[in-house]
Amino acid sequence: MINKITVHDYSKMIVISAMLVLIGQWVGNGINPIEAIPGMILISIVVALGLLLKHFIPFNFPAFAWVTLLGLLFSLPATPGSDVFMAYTNKVGFLATTTPILAFAGVSVGNKIDLLKKLSWKLVIIAMVVFTSTFFGSALVSQLVLSMQGKI
């Protein structure tokens, strides 16, 4: 058992998410799900490995960070087999992966509606600060990168 959720539960969530991603990119982008299955399997393996690392490595590091780190390592040009990894995973559209993530986040927030009621107006102020900071931070990074490339 991993954090009160069994490996079987995690496996079901990964499979359901993978199917939602494949359906989402088929409907949204017209990408044939059959062509994207190998890439989705590789991404699912990376997710499973990240969850295992989260469970077995003793320090507190979020599973999302492990998955991101593994994905980065597998896609580095210096990593053996990265060209194959990238060839397959490039057939999975990034925006299609956000649909199940946002759906699960919505369900998670919906389950904590009483806690949100207690936060009331404070949550709105925090959200506005976070959104504004994210926007200006992204604009600053874009400005710097585009300036360094001589595009602006």
C-alpha positions in Angstrom: 0.0 0.0 0.0 1.3 3.5 -0.9 -0.2 6.3 1.2 -3.4 4.4 1.8 -3.9 4.0 -1.9 -3.0 0.6 -3.2 -0.8 -0.2 -6.2 -3.9 -1.5 -7.9 -5.7 1.8 -7.4 -2.7 3.7 -8.8 -2.7 1.3 -11.8 -6.4 1.9 -12.5 -5.9 5.7 -12.3 -2.9 5.5 -14.7 -4.9 3.4 -17.2 -8.0 5.6 -17.0 -5.9 8.8 -17.4 -4.1 7.3 -20.4 -7.4 6.4 -22.0 -8.7 9.9 -21.4 -5.6 11.4 -22.9 -5.9 9.2 -26.0 -9.6 10.0 -26.4 -9.0 13.7 -25.7 -6.3 14.1 -28.4 -8.4 12.1 -30.9 -11.4 14.3 -30.4 -9.5 17.6 -30.0 -6.7 17.1 -32.5 -7.8 14.3 -34.7 -4.7 12.2 -33.8 -5.3 8.5 -34.2 -5.2 6.9 -30.7 -3.6 3.7 -32.1 -0.6 5.7 -33.3 -0.2 7.3 -29.9 -0.5 4.2 -27.7 3.2 3.4 -27.6 4.0 6.9 -26.4 1.2 6.8 -23.9 2.5 3.5 -22.6 6.0 5.0 -22.1 4.5 8.0 -20.3 2.4 5.7 -18.1 5.6 3.8 -17.2 7.3 7.0 -16.3 4.3 7.9 -14.1 4.4 4.5 -12.4 8.2 4.8 -11.8 7.7 8.2 -10.3 5.0 6.9 -7.9 7.4 4.0 -6.9 10.2 6.4 -6.3 7.9 8.6 -4.1 7.1 5.5 -2.0 10.6 4.1 -1.7 12.9 7.2 -1.4 12.9 8.4 2.2 12.7 12.2 1.8 9.6 14.1 1.1 9.6 14.8 -2.7 6.3 15.0 -4.5 5.4 12.2 -7.0 4.8 14.9 -9.7 8.4 16.1 -9.3 9.7 12.5 -9.6 7.7 12.0 -12.8 8.9 15.3 -14.2 12.5 14.5 -13.3 12.3 11.0 -14.9 10.7 12.4 -18.0 13.5 15.0 -18.3 16.1 12.3 -17.8 14.6 9.9 -20.4 14.3 12.7 -23.0 17.9 14.1 -22.6 19.9 13.6 -25.8 22.7 12.1 -23.7 20.4 9.3 -22.5 20.6 6.1 -24.5 17.3 5.5 -26.2 16.1 9.1 -25.9 15.5 9.3 -29.6 13.1 6.4 -29.4 11.5 7.8 -26.3 11.0 11.2 -27.9 9.8 9.7 -31.2 6.9 7.8 -29.4 6.0 10.4 -26.8 5.9 13.3 -29.3 2.8 11.6 -30.7 1.0 12.4 -27.4 -0.3 15.9 -27.4 0.5 17.9 -24.3 -2.9 19.6 -24.1 -4.6 16.3 -24.1 -2.7 15.4 -20.9 -4.1 18.4 -19.1 -7.8 17.3 -19.4 -7.6 14.4 -16.9 -5.3 16.3 -14.6 -7.8 19.2 -14.4 -10.7 16.8 -14.0 -9.0 15.0 -11.1 -8.1 18.4 -9.5 -11.8 19.5 -9.8 -13.0 16.3 -8.1 -10.4 16.8 -5.4 -11.5 20.4 -4.8 -15.1 19.4 -4.9 -14.5 16.9 -2.1 -13.2 19.7 0.1 -15.9 22.2 -0.4 -16.5 22.7 3.3 -12.8 23.6 3.8 -13.1 26.1 0.9 -16.2 27.7 2.6 -14.1 28.3 5.7 -11.4 30.1 3.6 -14.1 32.3 2.0 -12.8 35.6 0.6 -9.2 34.9 1.6 -9.0 32.2 -1.1 -10.0 34.8 -3.8 -7.2 37.2 -2.8 -4.6 34.4 -2.7 -5.8 33.1 -6.1 -5.6 36.6 -7.6 -2.0 37.1 -6.3 -1.0 33.7 -7.6 -2.5 34.2 -11.1 -1.0 37.7 -11.4 2.4 36.5 -10.2 2.3 33.6 -12.6 1.3 35.9 -15.5 4.1 38.4 -14.9 6.7 35.7 -14.1 5.9 34.0 -17.5 5.9 37.4 -19.3 9.3 38.2 -17.8 10.8 34.8 -18.8 9.4 35.1 -22.3 10.8 38.7 -22.6 14.3 37.6 -21.5 14.4 34.5 -23.7 13.1 36.3 -26.8 15.5 39.2 -26.2 18.4 36.8 -25.9 17.4 35.2 -29.1 17.2 38.6 -30.8 13.5 38.1 -31.8 12.4 41.3 -30.0 
